[in-house]
C-alpha cells in the first residue's frame, strides 16, 4: 500500500460522496435564486428534518461497509450475503415506520424550531413530499455501504452520481421551468431516491463477487452476528445523535437570530458539508482498507493505511482551506443573489477557512476505527466534543451572537478530532499485538 494505491481508492470514493453535499448545495442554490430568503430557510429546515431522521440511521451504510469489507478480506461469501441482508431488513422496517409516523414527526420538528410562518410553510411542503422516500433512502444506504465494502467502487460511484445528478437536474427543471418552487425540489429528491433503489438492487445482483444465495431465516437472525451488528450500530447511533444535537442546536440558535441569518448560515453549512464530504471519501477508503486488513489479519496493511490516513487528512485540509479562501466570495455567490444574505454569508464565512484544519482528523481517522469495527472510541469522542460544543454555545453566543455560534462549532470540530486521535494507541495495541 502506497500513496498511489490509496488515492486510486480514495479519489473515486471522494467523487462519489461529493455528489451528496453537492445535491444539497444545488437545492439551496436553486431556491436561493427565488425572491424571498424564506425559500432558502424552508428548504434548509426541511433538509434538516430529513438529515436528523436519516443520519440517526447512517450506521446502516457505515457498518454495512465495514462488515462487508471484513467478509471480503476473509473471503467468506456466506457472510458477504448476510452483511447485506441483515441491515437491509432493518432499513425496510425503519423506513415504513417513518412514513407511518410522519404527522407527529412534522409537528415535533416545527414546534422545536418555531420558525417564521413563511419558513414553516415551505418546510412543511418539502417534508410532506420527501417523507415517502424514507424506505428507499435507507435501503440505498445499505446498498452503497455493501458495494463499498466489497470494493465495488465503480458501481457505487455510478449509483451515487446517477442518483444525485438526476436529483439536481430534476430540481432545476421543476423549479425554474415548471415553477414548482419548494415542492419541485422535494419531488426531485423523491424520484431520484426511488430510481436509485431500483438500479441499486440490479447492480448488487450483477456485481456480487460470488454466486448469490439467499440466507435462511436462522442464518439471518444468528444471535452472535446480530449482537455484533447491533453493538457496532448502537455506538454509531449514539455518535450520530451527538452530531445531530450539535447541528440542531446550531440551527435552532440561528433561527432565533432571524430569517436572513438563518439563510446565511444555511449557505455556509452547505459549503461546510462539501468540505466534510471531501474528507469522507478518504475516510471510506481507510475504512475499506482497514476492514480488509482486519479480515485477512494483515498488520502491515493496517499500519500503512493508518499512516496514509493521517498524511492525507492534513494535505486535504490545506487544499480545501486554500481553495475556499481564494474563491470565498464566488462560492457564496453561487448559492444566492440576495444581497443581504451574501453580505451576512461573507461576514461569517471566514470561520470555514479554519474548519478543514479543525475537523480533518475527526473526519478521516474515523474511517480507520469503523473499518476495524472499533466504534466505542468514535462514540466517546463525539460525546466529549458535543459537551464542549454545548458549553461554548451557552456561554459565548449571548456575547458574540452568530460569531459565537460559529466559534462553538469550530471548537466542537477540534474536540471531535483531538478526542478521537487520543484513542489511536489503544487501537494499535489491540490490533497489532492481540490479533
C-alpha positions in Angstrom: 0.0 0.0 0.0 1.4 3.4 -1.1 0.2 6.9 -1.8 -0.8 5.9 -5.4 -2.8 2.9 -4.3 -4.5 4.8 -1.5 -5.5 7.6 -3.9 -6.7 5.1 -6.5 -9.3 4.1 -4.0 -9.9 7.4 -2.3 -10.4 9.6 -5.3 -13.4 7.7 -6.8 -14.9 7.4 -3.3 -14.4 11.2 -2.9 -16.1 11.9 -6.2 -18.9 9.5 -5.2 -19.5 11.0 -1.7 -19.1 14.6 -3.0 -22.4 14.3 -5.0 -24.3 14.2 -1.7 -23.4 17.7 -0.4 -23.5 19.0 -4.0 -27.1 17.9 -4.1 -27.9 19.9 -1.0 -25.9 22.8 -2.4 -27.8 22.7 -5.7 -31.2 22.6 -3.8 -30.1 25.6 -1.8 -28.8 27.4 -4.9 -32.0 26.7 -6.9 -34.3 28.2 -4.3 -31.7 30.8 -3.5 -32.5 32.5 -6.8 -36.1 32.9 -5.8 -37.1 36.4 -4.4 -37.5 35.6 -0.7 -35.0 34.2 1.8 -37.8 32.2 3.4 -37.4 29.8 0.5 -33.8 29.1 1.5 -34.9 28.8 5.2 -37.7 26.5 4.4 -35.6 24.1 2.3 -32.8 24.3 5.0 -35.2 23.4 7.7 -36.9 20.7 5.7 -33.5 19.2 4.8 -32.5 19.3 8.5 -35.6 17.3 9.4 -34.5 14.5 7.0 -30.9 14.8 8.0 -32.0 14.2 11.5 -34.1 11.2 10.5 -31.6 9.6 8.1 -28.3 10.4 9.9 -29.6 8.7 13.0 -29.6 5.5 10.8 -26.4 6.5 8.9 -24.8 3.5 10.6 -26.7 1.4 8.0 -24.1 2.5 5.5 -21.1 2.7 7.7 -21.4 -0.6 9.5 -22.5 -2.4 6.3 -19.4 -1.2 4.6 -17.1 -2.3 7.5 -18.7 -5.7 7.9 -18.7 -6.3 4.1 -15.0 -5.3 3.9 -14.1 -7.8 6.6 -16.2 -10.6 4.9 -14.4 -9.7 1.6 -11.0 -9.8 3.3 -11.8 -13.1 4.8 -13.1 -14.5 1.5 -16.4 -15.6 3.1 -19.3 -15.5 0.6 -21.9 -16.6 3.2 -21.1 -13.6 5.4 -20.9 -11.4 2.4 -24.6 -12.1 1.7 -25.6 -11.7 5.4 -23.8 -8.4 5.8 -26.3 -7.1 3.2 -29.4 -8.9 4.2 -29.4 -8.1 7.9 -29.2 -4.2 7.6 -31.5 -4.3 4.6 -34.3 -5.8 6.6 -33.8 -3.2 9.3 -33.8 -0.4 6.7 -37.2 -1.6 5.4 -38.8 -1.7 8.9 -37.4 1.8 9.9 -38.4 3.4 6.6 -42.0 2.2 6.9 -42.2 3.4 10.5 -41.1 6.9 9.3 -44.0 7.0 6.9 -46.5 5.9 9.5 -45.2 8.5 12.0 -44.9 11.4 9.6 -47.5 13.6 11.2 -46.0 13.6 14.8 -42.5 14.0 13.3 -43.6 17.0 11.3 -45.4 18.5 14.3 -42.4 18.0 16.7 -40.0 19.5 14.2 -42.0 22.7 13.7 -42.6 23.0 17.4 -38.9 22.5 18.2 -37.6 25.2 15.8 -40.5 27.6 15.8 -39.6 29.3 12.5 -41.2 32.3 10.9 -44.6 31.4 9.3 -43.3 31.5 5.7 -40.3 29.4 6.5 -42.6 26.9 8.3 -44.9 26.8 5.3 -42.1 25.9 2.9 -40.5 23.4 5.3 -43.8 21.5 5.6 -44.3 21.5 1.8 -40.9 19.9 1.4 -41.3 17.4 4.2 -44.7 16.0 3.1 -43.4 15.1 -0.3 -39.9 13.7 0.6 -41.1 11.6 3.5 -42.4 9.0 1.1 -38.9 8.2 0.0 -37.7 7.2 3.5 -37.6 3.4 2.9 -35.7 3.9 -0.4 -33.2 6.2 1.1 -32.4 3.9 4.0 -32.2 0.8 1.7 -29.9 2.9 -0.6 -27.6 3.4 2.4 -27.3 -0.4 2.8 -26.7 -1.0 -0.9 -24.0 1.7 -1.1 -22.3 0.5 2.1 -22.2 -3.0 0.8 -20.8 -2.1 -2.6 -18.1 0.0 -1.0 -17.2 -2.8 1.5 -17.0 -5.3 -1.4 -14.6 -2.8 -3.1 -17.1 -2.4 -6.0 -16.0 1.3 -6.3 -17.0 1.9 -9.9 -20.5 0.5 -9.2 -21.0 2.6 -6.0 -19.7 5.6 -7.8 -22.1 5.1 -10.7 -25.1 4.6 -8.5 -24.5 7.6 -6.2 -23.5 10.0 -9.0 -26.5 9.0 -11.1 -28.9 9.4 -8.2 -27.6 12.9 -7.2 -27.2 14.2 -10.8 -30.7 13.1 -11.5 -31.9 14.9 -8.4 -30.0 18.1 -9.4 -31.3 18.1 -13.0 -34.9 17.5 -11.9 -34.7 20.2 -9.2 -33.6 22.8 -11.7 -36.3 21.6 -14.2 -39.1 21.6 -11.6 -38.2 24.9 -10.0 -37.1 27.1 -13.0 -39.0 25.6 -15.8 -42.3 24.4 -14.2 -42.2 26.9 -11.3 -43.0 24.3 -8.6 -40.7 26.1 -6.1 -40.1 24.1 -2.9 -42.4 21.3 -3.9 -40.3 20.8 -7.0 -37.1 20.4 -5.0 -38.7 17.8 -2.8 -40.3 15.9 -5.7 -36.9 15.7 -7.5 -35.3 14.1 -4.4 -38.1 11.6 -4.1 -37.9 10.5 -7.8 -34.1 10.2 -7.6 -34.3 8.1 -4.4 -36.7 5.6 -5.9 -34.9 5.3 -9.1 -31.5 4.7 -7.3 -33.1 1.9 -5.3 -34.3 0.0 -8.3 -30.9 0.4 -10.1 -29.1 -0.4 -6.8 -30.8 -3.8 -6.5 -29.9 -4.7 -10.1 -26.3 -3.6 -9.6 -25.9 -5.7 -6.4 -27.2 -8.8 -8.2 -24.9 -8.2 -11.1 -21.8 -7.0 -9.2 -21.7 -9.6 -6.4 -18.3 -11.3 -6.4 -19.8 -14.6 -5.6 -22.9 -16.7 -6.5 -25.9 -15.2 -4.9 -27.6 -17.5 -2.4 -30.4 -16.2 -0.1 -29.8 -16.9 3.6 -32.2 -18.9 5.7 -34.2 -17.2 8.4 -32.0 -18.9 11.1 -28.8 -17.6 9.4 -30.3 -14.1 9.1 -31.1 -13.9 12.8 -27.9 -15.6 14.1 -27.6 -14.4 17.7 -23.8 -13.9 17.8 -23.7 -12.0 14.5 -26.8 -9.9 15.3 -25.3 -9.0 18.7 -22.1 -7.8 17.0 -24.0 -5.8 14.4 -26.2 -4.1 17.0 -23.3 -3.3 19.2 -21.5 -1.6 16.4 -24.7 0.1 15.3 -25.6 1.2 18.8 -22.3 3.1 19.1 -22.7 4.6 15.7 -26.2 5.5 16.6 -25.0 7.4 19.7 -22.3 9.1 17.7 -24.9 10.3 15.2 -27.2 11.5 17.9 -24.3 13.7 19.2 -23.8 15.1 15.7 -27.5 15.9 15.4 -27.7 17.5 18.8 -24.9 19.9 17.7 -26.4 20.6 14.2 -30.0 21.1 15.6 -28.7 23.3 18.4 -26.8 25.3 15.8 -29.8 25.7 13.5 -32.2 26.5 16.4 -30.0 29.2 17.6 -29.6 30.5 14.1 -33.4 30.6 13.7 -33.6 32.9 16.8 -31.3 35.4 15.0 -33.9 35.9 12.2 -34.6 34.6 8.7 -31.7 36.3 7.0 -29.0 34.9 9.4 -30.8 31.5 9.1 -30.4 31.8 5.3 -26.8 32.8 5.5 -26.0 30.0 7.9 -27.8 27.6 5.6 -25.5 28.7 2.7 -22.4 28.4 4.9 -23.5 25.0 6.2 -23.8 23.7 2.6 -20.2 24.8 2.0 -19.2 23.1 5.2 -21.0 19.9 4.0 -19.0 20.0 0.8 -15.8 20.2 2.8 -16.8 17.4 5.2 -17.8 15.1 2.4 -14.5 15.7 0.6 -12.8 14.2 3.7 -15.5 11.4 3.8 -14.0 9.9 0.6 -10.7 9.4 2.3 -12.5 8.0 5.4 -14.3 5.5 3.2 -11.0 4.4 1.6 -9.4 4.0 5.0 -12.4 2.0 6.3 -12.4 -0.4 3.4 -8.6 -1.0 3.6 -8.6 -1.4 7.4 -11.7 -3.7 7.2 -9.8 -5.8 4.6 -6.7 -5.8 6.9 -8.7 -7.0 9.9 -10.5 -9.6 7.9 -7.2 -11.0 6.5 -5.1 -10.3 9.6 -2.8 -8.1 7.5 -1.0 -5.9 10.1 1.3 -4.3 7.5 -1.8 -3.1 5.5 -3.3 -1.7 8.7 -0.2 0.3 9.7 0.3 1.7 6.2 -3.4 2.7 5.9 -3.3 4.5 9.3 -0.2 6.4 8.2 -1.7 7.4 4.9 -4.9 8.4 6.6 -3.1 10.9 8.8 -1.0 12.3 5.9 -3.9 12.8 3.6 -6.0 14.4 6.3 -3.5 17.2 6.6 -2.9 17.6 2.8 -6.6 17.7 2.1 -7.2 20.3 4.8 -4.6 22.6 3.2 -6.1 22.2 -0.2 -9.7 22.8 0.9 -8.8 25.9 3.0 -6.7 27.4 0.2 -9.4 26.9 -2.5 -12.2 28.3 -0.2 -10.1 31.2 1.0 -9.2 32.2 -2.6 -12.7 31.9 -4.0 -14.9 32.6 -1.0 -17.0 35.4 -2.5 -17.5 33.5 -5.8 -18.5 30.3 -3.9 -21.1 32.2 -1.8 -22.4 33.9 -4.9 -23.3 30.5 -6.4 -25.9 29.9 -3.7 -27.9 33.1 -3.7 -28.3 36.5 -5.4 -29.9 38.2 -2.4 -27.5 41.0 -1.3 -28.4 40.8 2.4 -27.7 37.0 2.5 -24.5 37.4 0.6 -23.3 40.1 2.9 -24.0 38.0 6.0 -22.5 34.8 4.5 -19.3 36.7 3.7 -19.2 38.2 7.2 -19.4 34.9 8.9 -17.7 32.8 6.2 -14.1 33.2 7.4 -14.8 30.6 10.1 -14.9 28.0 7.3 -11.2 28.7 6.5 -10.4 27.2 9.9 -12.9 24.3 9.7 -10.8 21.9 7.5 -7.9 22.0 9.9 -10.2 21.6 12.9 -12.1 18.7 11.5 -9.6 16.8 9.3 -8.5 14.1 11.7 -12.0 13.5 13.2 -13.4 13.0 9.7 -10.7 10.8 8.2 -9.3 8.8 11.1 -12.9 7.9 11.9 -12.8 5.6 8.9 -9.9 3.6 10.4 -12.0 2.9 13.5 -15.1 2.0 11.6 -13.2 -0.3 9.3 -11.9 -2.1 12.4 -15.4 -2.1 13.8 -14.0 -0.5 17.0 -16.7 2.1 17.4 -16.7 2.9 21.1 -13.8 5.4 20.7 -15.8 7.2 17.9 -18.8 7.3 20.2 -16.8 8.6 23.2 -15.0 11.3 21.2 -18.3 12.6 19.8 -19.9 12.6 23.3 -17.0 14.7 24.7 -17.0 17.1 21.7 -20.8 17.6 22.0 -20.4 18.5 25.6 -17.7 21.1 24.7 -20.0 22.5 22.0 -22.9 22.9 24.4 -20.8 24.7 26.9 -19.3 27.1 24.3 -22.7 27.8 22.7 -24.4 28.6 26.0 -21.6 30.8 27.3 -20.4 32.6 24.2 -23.4 33.2 21.9 -25.0 35.7 24.3 -21.9 37.8 23.8 -20.8 37.2 20.2 -24.1 36.1 18.7 -23.6 34.4 15.4 -19.8 34.6 15.6 -20.1 32.9 18.9 -22.2 30.2 17.3 -19.6 29.5 14.7 -16.8 29.6 17.3 -18.7 26.9 19.2 -18.9 24.8 16.0 -15.2 25.1 15.3 -14.2 24.2 18.9 -16.5 21.2 18.6 -14.7 20.1 15.4 -11.3 20.4 17.1 -12.6 18.3 20.0 -14.0 15.7 17.6 -10.6 15.3 16.1 -8.5 15.6 19.2 -10.5 13.2 21.4 -10.5 10.5 18.6 -6.8 10.8 18.0 -6.2 10.0 21.7 -7.6 6.5 21.1 -5.2 5.6 18.3 -2.6 4.0 20.6 -5.2 1.7 22.2 -6.4 0.7 18.7 -2.8 -0.1 17.6 -2.2 -2.1 20.7 -5.4 -4.2 20.2 -4.9 -4.9 16.6 -1.1 -5.1 16.3 -0.4 -7.1 19.4 -3.5 -9.2 20.0 -4.9 -10.1 16.6 
